[in-house]
Amino acid sequence: MELFDKNGCLTDEGLQALQAGGLDELGRLETAEHLSYCDKCMDRYTALLTADALETPPHSAHKAVMAAIWVRLMQNTWGRAAVAGVAAVLAFTMWRSGTIDQLLNFRQELHTWTPETSQSQTEEALQLGKPMEDDRPSAQPEILGKPMDDDKPKQQASLAKALNDLLFGAGGPAAEKYKNSPLADQTK
C-alpha cells in the first residue's frame, strides 16, 4: 500500500488506513507530520472523519436557546428599568425635600470660603521660564563648587562607632583600635 502519491500528498488508501487504525507507528508519525503542514490533506482527512460521524439530534435545541436568550433580554431590560426607576424616585425625593437647594446653597458658601486667585492665565504664562523670587539669599559666586564644611558629625562614622560599641562594648579591645582610626576623627 502506498501511503503518499507522487506529489507528496496522502493517498486515499493512506487516509482510509489512518482512519481505520491500520498503520504502523512509523506510518502514523509520517502522516501526522504531513497533516501538520498540508492543509489540503488535512481537509480531506477531516471530511473523511466527519462524513459518517454527524448525526441529527433527537430533538431541536432551537426552543431552549431562544428561551435562554429571552430570559437574558428580560433580565437586562427589567434591571435597567428598575435602576432608572430608583434614580427617578431618588431625584424626585431630593427635589421635593429641598436637598438640591441646600446643596446649591452650600456650593455658593464654599466659593465664599475659598480665596480667589488674583493672577490671570496670561500673567502665569508670562512667568513661565523665569526664576522664582523668594526670601532665600542668593548663592555667592565665590563659594559655588566648593565643598561645604559643617559641624555635624558624619552619619557613617557615628554608625561605625555605634556598631563597634554594640559588638565589643565601649571599653573592649576594638574600642582602643577605633580611637586611633580616621573614623574617630570624623565624629569629633
C-alpha positions in Angstrom: 0.0 0.0 0.0 1.3 3.4 -1.0 0.9 6.0 1.8 2.0 9.0 -0.4 1.4 9.8 -4.0 4.0 11.3 -6.5 3.1 14.9 -5.4 3.9 14.0 -1.8 0.3 14.1 -0.5 -1.5 11.3 1.2 -3.4 8.8 -1.0 -7.0 7.9 -0.4 -5.9 4.4 0.7 -3.4 6.0 3.2 -6.2 8.2 4.6 -8.6 5.3 5.0 -5.8 3.2 6.6 -5.1 6.1 9.1 -8.8 6.3 9.9 -9.2 2.6 10.4 -6.0 2.4 12.5 -4.2 0.1 10.1 -0.9 2.0 10.0 2.2 1.0 12.0 3.9 3.5 14.2 6.2 4.9 11.5 3.3 5.4 9.1 1.3 7.2 11.8 4.2 9.5 12.5 4.8 10.3 8.9 1.1 11.0 8.3 0.8 13.2 11.4 3.8 15.2 10.3 2.4 15.6 6.8 -1.0 16.6 8.1 0.6 19.3 10.3 1.6 21.3 7.3 -0.6 20.2 4.4 -3.9 21.9 4.6 -5.3 20.0 1.5 -4.7 16.6 3.1 -6.0 17.9 6.5 -9.2 19.0 4.8 -9.6 15.6 3.1 -8.9 13.8 6.4 -11.4 15.8 8.4 -14.1 15.4 5.7 -13.4 11.6 5.8 -13.8 11.6 9.6 -17.0 13.7 9.8 -18.8 12.2 6.8 -20.5 9.5 8.8 -19.9 10.9 12.3 -22.5 13.6 12.1 -26.0 12.7 13.2 -29.2 14.6 13.5 -30.0 15.5 17.1 -33.0 13.7 18.6 -34.8 17.0 19.3 -34.3 20.6 18.3 -32.3 22.9 20.5 -34.0 25.9 19.0 -36.5 26.3 21.7 -34.0 26.0 24.6 -31.6 28.5 23.0 -34.4 31.0 22.3 -35.7 30.7 25.8 -32.3 31.4 27.3 -31.9 34.5 25.0 -35.4 35.7 26.1 -34.6 35.3 29.8 -31.3 37.3 29.4 -33.1 40.0 27.4 -35.8 40.4 30.1 -33.3 40.4 32.9 -31.3 43.2 31.2 -34.4 45.2 30.3 -36.1 44.9 33.7 -32.8 45.5 35.5 -32.2 48.7 33.6 -35.8 49.8 34.1 -35.5 49.2 37.8 -32.3 51.3 38.1 -33.8 54.1 36.1 -37.0 54.0 38.3 -35.0 54.1 41.5 -32.9 57.0 40.1 -36.1 58.9 39.2 -37.7 58.4 42.6 -34.5 59.5 44.4 -34.2 62.6 42.2 -37.9 63.5 42.8 -37.5 63.0 46.5 -34.4 65.2 46.7 -36.2 67.9 44.7 -39.3 67.8 46.9 -37.4 67.8 50.2 -35.2 70.7 49.2 -32.0 68.8 49.3 -31.0 70.1 45.9 -31.4 73.7 47.0 -29.4 73.0 50.1 -26.6 71.5 48.0 -26.6 74.5 45.7 -26.5 77.0 48.6 -23.7 75.0 50.2 -21.7 75.3 46.9 -22.2 79.0 46.9 -21.0 79.3 50.5 -18.0 77.1 49.7 -16.9 79.6 47.0 -17.0 82.4 49.6 -14.8 80.4 51.9 -12.0 79.8 49.4 -9.9 82.8 48.3 -9.9 83.7 44.6 -6.6 83.8 42.9 -5.5 87.2 41.6 -3.3 86.1 38.8 -4.9 85.5 35.4 -3.7 82.9 33.0 -1.9 85.4 30.9 0.2 86.5 33.9 1.0 82.9 34.7 2.1 82.4 31.1 4.4 85.4 31.2 6.1 84.0 34.3 6.9 80.6 32.7 10.7 80.1 32.4 11.6 82.9 34.8 13.2 82.1 38.2 11.0 82.3 41.2 11.7 85.0 43.6 11.5 84.0 47.2 13.1 85.1 50.5 16.1 82.8 50.3 19.5 84.6 50.0 21.2 84.1 46.6 24.3 82.0 46.4 27.6 83.8 46.5 29.7 83.0 43.3 32.9 82.5 45.3 31.6 79.5 47.2 29.9 77.8 44.4 31.6 74.5 43.6 33.5 74.3 46.8 32.7 71.6 49.4 30.9 72.9 52.5 32.2 72.2 55.9 29.6 71.6 58.5 30.0 71.0 62.2 27.6 68.0 62.2 29.3 64.6 62.7 29.2 62.3 59.7 26.4 59.7 59.9 28.7 56.9 58.7 31.3 57.5 61.4 28.7 57.6 64.2 27.1 54.4 62.8 30.5 52.7 62.8 31.1 53.7 66.4 27.7 52.6 67.5 28.2 49.2 65.9 31.6 48.8 67.4 30.3 49.7 70.9 27.4 47.3 70.4 29.6 44.4 69.3 32.6 44.8 71.5 31.4 47.1 74.3 32.6 50.7 74.9 35.8 49.6 76.6 36.6 46.5 74.5 39.8 45.8 72.6 38.3 47.2 69.4 37.5 50.5 71.2 41.2 51.3 71.6 41.8 50.5 68.0 38.8 52.7 67.0 40.1 55.7 68.9 43.2 55.7 66.7 41.3 55.2 63.4 40.4 58.0 61.0 36.7 57.3 61.6 37.1 58.5 65.2 38.4 61.8 63.9 35.4 62.4 61.7 33.0 62.1 64.7 34.8 64.8 66.7 
